[in-house]
Amino acid sequence: MNERQDHSTHGTSHSVFDDACQWTTEFLYQQTGVRVWLVADIANEPGRFTKLYHHGGGEPAEYAALAEEALQRMTQQDSASLAPAGGTRFLAYLTDERGSRIGVLCGLDLLPPHGALDQPLRFVEFAAKTLGTLWSLERRWREVEFQREHAVALALLDELTGLLNRRGWERLATHEVDRCRRHCRSWTVFSVDIDGLKQVNDRRGHAAGDHLLRAAGAALKSSLRQHDLAARIGGDEFAVLAVECDASFAQQIGDRIAASLQSRGVLATIGFATGSGDDTWQATMQAADLAMIAAKRQRREPTVWR
């Protein structure tokens, strides 16, 4: 029975490269009789990423020290085949498209070798070359994917506050409200309007206005639960979506938002509305806006909350 044992210093998700290592080392076991194969990433430092693939029996623990020894020896010998002493049967380097060493493929077995090692050496060298190419391509793909995700994330965020922008708000609010609807849960939208931003810009300059907006963004962030959303959807307009939140709980969250804003010296008017069932987040948002506007009309002096 085949067994793969991981000895890693950082977590990785399963990938095409993992499958290729499993299939390749099983093929090498069939060709060479060597039962245990080490695949290690040495791009940054020896042993940063290590996997042992066991075929044909053997205790995984027996090979941990042997793997460490092989990782130390690989920097001292260029030959693809090491002497049988110490249980290391084969060693070949994985290289990238520039020829730089990025990993090692090592055959390990505590049992005495059978026959000459030269004949199957070509299989080991070819396997190392193939795995190196695949590893390099997969790593490059992950870098490109990370850059793509980063670019998407930036496109959904407000640069000044770090909150969602209108595009991000519309996309993620739709997703979260759909999830609430599927699970028959309510949601609440808060419309937050910063009071006096125009006066701050006119009297103290736009730098002061930006500072006020950043403070408002920080206040909303600190008020959120794990799955709640906050966005800056206009110049002085913010919105919060509280998921799985009915009208009674909305009052508590609104009080928390108001307190957080006040603690940072931000004056704002807040209105909220709760949705459920077939309601859309857009309809809930419109109702929250109307509640916020009504709250502004009911007073003359800037205040927070109601």
Secondary structure, DSSP 8 states (H G I E B T S, - for coil): --EEEEEESS-----HHHHHHHHHHHHHHHHH---EEEEEE-SSSTTSEEEEEE-S---GGGGHHHHHHHHHHTTT---SS--SGGGEEEEEEEE-TT--EEEEEEEE-SS---S-SSTTHHHHHHHHHHHHHHHHHHHHHHHHHHHHHHHHHHHTB-TTTSSB-HHHHHHHHHHHHHHHHHTT--EEEEEEEETTHHHHHHHH-HHHHHHHHHHHHHHHHHH--TT-EEEE-SSSEEEEEEES--HHHHHHHHHHHHHHHHHTT--EEEEEEEE-TT--HHHHHHHHHHHHHHHHHT-SS--S--
